[in-house]
């Protein structure tokens, strides 16, 4: 492989990868600055196959957003989804019965996970979320509930006048299984203040996740890239995630999120190119040595690039989704959902082996219309 490297700066990084040595901040900057995308991808693939062999994971999941009303509707400049109140065009909020009605899809279609996030609603009390989680668990005890970003949980704690830990404990008791990784955006504070002023800080996001992990609640992590952040901002973000993972071991997967500018206050920016998307996936795989999984989130990257990403460090195609709204509000032209048949075909075309998983990456076994997780 050394003979194929066109960027001499990558030789020492390859030696570190081959000896399973941790990469430094400077190494991350070097990787991002390199034009030798094929070598960066090949190195990421070494790590990807070391950790997950030839497997590509996916799950059968349903996305149900409970509301898009958000107190930060005018502050998150990258968001095309949020609304000020229920009177604004496009605003919605689901009462518990309406949410449960939508969730019947998960029951009928063998979903193993329901994913739900929303805005920072100014009025919905903590009791709404607790009752919703409790009733969903009663209705479908086997389905894993992946609810509420760290930013939403911090907001709920403030509304309820409780600590974050108390709020997390109540949510867990009600049925919360897992926390999605959204709201991380970019941790670098000066950049964060420019793209989402007033939002929970990067340190605040990390602290909510730290406390969740301490309570035994696992989560994912994300990074929004391709807007005004610098390469150094990206590497800083990855290093801080890696440090928290060293501390808690609570992250399951990392999800690099490509910025979509349409209909946002940052619509003057161009969306990330294909090479930028592939490089972010590859560098993430190389820097996050203590993360088991990197997702190629097809909703944001596009289906075709997600396929290629499976050779650039990614080992997970996310899931069937059913109805994604947030990225599509910002102009995404990807499908709203993929069938299992489509995901399996996409994976097999790459020469990889598709493996259905649950939220915790246990293999799913289906027999006669009944499914169960095969605990490793």
Residue pairs with C-beta under 8 A, 6 or more apart in sequence:
1 14
1 39
1 42
2 11
2 14
4 38
4 39
4 42
5 11
5 14
5 36
5 39
6 35
6 36
6 39
7 34
7 35
7 36
7 39
9 30
9 33
9 34
10 30
10 31
10 34
10 36
10 39
10 40
10 43
13 23
13 27
13 30
13 31
13 43
13 286
14 39
14 43
15 21
16 22
16 23
16 27
17 23
17 43
17 46
17 47
17 286
18 46
20 50
20 289
22 289
23 31
23 286
23 287
23 289
25 235
25 236
25 239
27 286
27 287
28 234
28 235
28 238
28 239
28 283
28 286
28 287
29 231
29 232
29 235
31 40
31 279
31 282
31 283
31 286
31 287
32 231
32 234
32 235
32 279
32 283
33 231
34 40
37 275
37 278
37 279
37 282
40 279
40 282
40 283
40 286
40 312
41 278
41 282
41 311
41 312
41 313
43 282
43 286
44 281
44 282
44 283
44 285
44 286
44 312
44 313
45 311
45 312
45 313
47 285
47 286
47 289
47 313
48 285
48 294
48 313
48 314
48 315
51 292
51 293
51 315
52 292
52 293
52 315
54 351
54 352
54 353
55 315
55 352
55 353
55 355
56 310
56 315
56 316
56 317
56 347
56 350
56 352
56 353
56 354
56 355
57 293
57 315
57 316
57 317
57 355
57 356
57 357
57 361
58 316
58 317
58 318
58 319
58 320
58 340
58 343
58 347
58 354
58 355
58 356
58 357
59 112
59 113
59 318
59 319
59 320
59 356
59 357
59 358
59 359
59 364
60 109
60 110
60 111
60 112
60 113
60 319
60 320
60 340
60 356
60 364
61 111
61 112
61 113
61 114
61 115
61 146
61 319
61 320
61 321
61 322
62 102
62 103
62 105
62 106
62 109
62 111
62 113
62 114
62 115
62 320
62 321
62 322
62 323
63 114
63 115
63 116
63 321
63 322
63 323
63 324
63 325
64 94
64 99
64 102
64 103
64 114
64 115
64 116
64 323
65 94
65 116
65 117
65 118
65 325
65 326
66 93
66 94
66 99
66 116
66 118
66 124
66 132
67 92
67 93
67 94
67 118
67 119
67 121
67 124
68 81
68 82
68 83
68 90
68 91
68 92
68 93
68 118
68 119
68 325
69 82
69 83
69 84
69 85
69 86
69 91
69 92
69 93
69 118
69 119
69 121
69 122
70 76
70 79
70 82
70 83
70 84
70 118
70 119
70 120
70 121
71 119
71 120
71 121
71 122
71 155
72 79
72 82
72 119
72 120
72 196
72 198
72 199
73 79
73 82
73 83
73 84
73 119
74 84
75 196
75 197
75 198
75 199
76 82
76 195
76 196
76 199
77 194
77 195
77 196
77 264
77 265
77 266
78 185
78 195
78 196
78 224
78 227
78 259
78 261
78 264
78 265
78 266
78 330
79 264
79 326
79 330
80 260
80 262
80 263
80 264
80 329
80 330
80 331
81 119
81 325
81 326
81 329
81 330
82 119
83 89
83 90
83 91
83 119
84 91
85 91
86 92
86 93
93 121
93 124
94 102
96 128
96 131
96 132
96 135
99 116
99 132
100 132
100 135
100 136
100 139
103 114
103 136
103 139
103 140
105 111
105 322
106 114
106 140
106 143
107 139
107 140
107 143
110 366
110 369
110 371
111 143
111 320
111 322
112 142
112 143
112 144
112 358
112 359
112 364
112 371
112 373
113 143
113 144
113 145
113 146
113 178
113 319
113 358
113 359
114 136
114 143
114 144
114 145
114 146
114 147
115 146
115 147
115 180
116 145
116 146
116 147
116 148
117 147
117 148
117 149
117 152
117 180
117 182
117 326
118 152
120 151
120 152
120 155
125 159
125 160
126 156
126 159
126 160
126 162
126 167
126 170
129 147
129 148
129 156
129 171
129 174
130 170
130 171
130 174
131 174
133 145
133 147
133 171
133 174
133 175
133 176
134 174
134 175
136 143
136 145
136 175
137 145
137 174
137 175
142 371
142 372
144 177
144 178
144 358
144 359
144 360
145 175
145 176
145 177
145 178
146 177
146 178
146 179
146 180
146 359
147 171
147 176
147 178
147 179
147 180
148 156
148 171
148 176
148 179
148 180
149 179
149 180
149 181
149 182
149 183
150 179
150 183
150 184
150 200
150 204
150 205
150 208
150 209
150 212
150 219
151 182
151 183
151 199
151 200
151 205
151 208
152 183
153 164
153 167
153 168
153 171
153 179
153 208
153 212
154 164
154 200
154 204
154 208
155 200
156 167
157 163
157 164
157 166
157 167
160 167
162 170
164 207
164 208
164 211
165 211
165 215
168 176
168 208
168 211
168 212
168 215
168 217
169 215
172 215
172 216
172 217
176 217
177 217
177 359
178 217
178 218
178 219
178 220
178 252
178 359
178 360
179 209
179 212
179 217
179 218
179 219
179 220
180 219
180 220
181 219
181 220
181 221
181 222
181 251
181 253
181 254
181 255
182 222
183 199
183 200
183 205
183 222
184 202
184 205
184 221
184 222
184 223
184 224
184 237
184 241
185 192
185 195
185 196
185 199
185 202
185 222
185 223
185 224
186 192
186 195
186 202
186 223
186 224
186 225
186 227
186 229
186 233
186 234
186 237
187 202
187 203
187 205
187 206
187 233
187 236
187 237
187 240
188 202
188 229
188 230
188 232
188 233
188 236
188 237
189 201
189 202
191 228
191 229
191 230
191 233
192 199
192 201
192 202
194 228
195 227
195 228
195 229
195 266
200 208
202 237
202 240
206 240
206 244
209 219
209 221
209 244
209 248
209 250
209 251
210 244
210 247
210 248
210 250
212 219
212 250
213 219
213 248
213 249
213 250
213 251
214 248
217 250
218 250
218 251
218 252
218 360
219 250
219 251
219 252
220 251
220 252
220 253
220 254
220 255
220 295
221 241
221 251
221 253
221 254
221 255
221 291
222 254
222 255
222 256
222 257
223 234
223 237
223 238
223 241
223 254
223 256
223 257
223 280
223 284
224 257
224 259
225 234
225 256
225 257
225 258
225 259
225 272
225 276
225 280
226 258
226 259
226 271
226 272
226 276
226 277
226 280
227 259
227 261
227 266
227 269
228 266
228 269
234 280
234 283
235 283
235 287
238 283
238 284
238 287
238 288
239 287
241 251
241 254
241 288
241 291
242 287
242 288
242 289
242 290
242 291
244 250
244 251
245 251
245 288
245 290
245 291
246 290
249 290
251 291
252 292
252 293
252 359
252 360
252 361
253 291
253 292
253 293
253 294
253 295
253 316
253 361
254 284
254 288
254 291
254 293
254 294
254 295
255 294
255 295
255 297
255 318
256 277
256 280
256 281
256 284
256 294
256 295
256 297
257 297
257 300
258 271
258 272
258 276
258 277
258 280
258 300
258 301
259 266
259 269
259 271
259 272
260 271
260 300
260 327
260 330
260 331
260 332
261 267
261 268
261 269
261 270
261 271
261 330
261 331
262 271
262 330
262 331
263 329
263 330
263 331
264 330
272 280
274 305
274 308
277 301
277 305
277 309
278 305
278 308
278 309
278 312
281 294
281 296
281 301
281 309
281 312
281 313
281 314
282 312
282 313
284 294
284 313
285 294
285 312
285 313
285 314
286 313
288 294
292 361
293 315
293 316
293 361
294 313
294 314
294 315
294 316
295 314
295 316
295 317
295 318
296 305
296 306
296 307
296 309
296 310
296 314
296 316
296 317
296 318
297 306
297 318
298 306
298 317
298 318
298 334
298 338
299 318
299 321
299 324
299 327
299 332
299 334
300 327
300 332
300 334
301 309
302 333
302 334
303 334
303 335
303 338
303 346
306 314
306 317
306 346
307 346
307 347
307 349
307 350
310 317
310 347
310 350
310 352
311 350
316 357
317 343
317 346
317 347
317 354
319 343
320 337
320 338
320 339
320 340
320 343
321 336
321 337
321 338
322 336
322 337
323 336
323 337
324 332
324 336
324 337
327 334
328 334
328 336
338 346
340 356
343 354
344 354
347 353
347 354
348 354
355 363
356 363
356 364
356 366
357 363
357 364
358 364
358 373
360 373
362 373
362 374
362 375
362 376
363 373
363 374
363 376
364 371
364 372
364 373
364 374
365 371
365 372
365 373
365 374
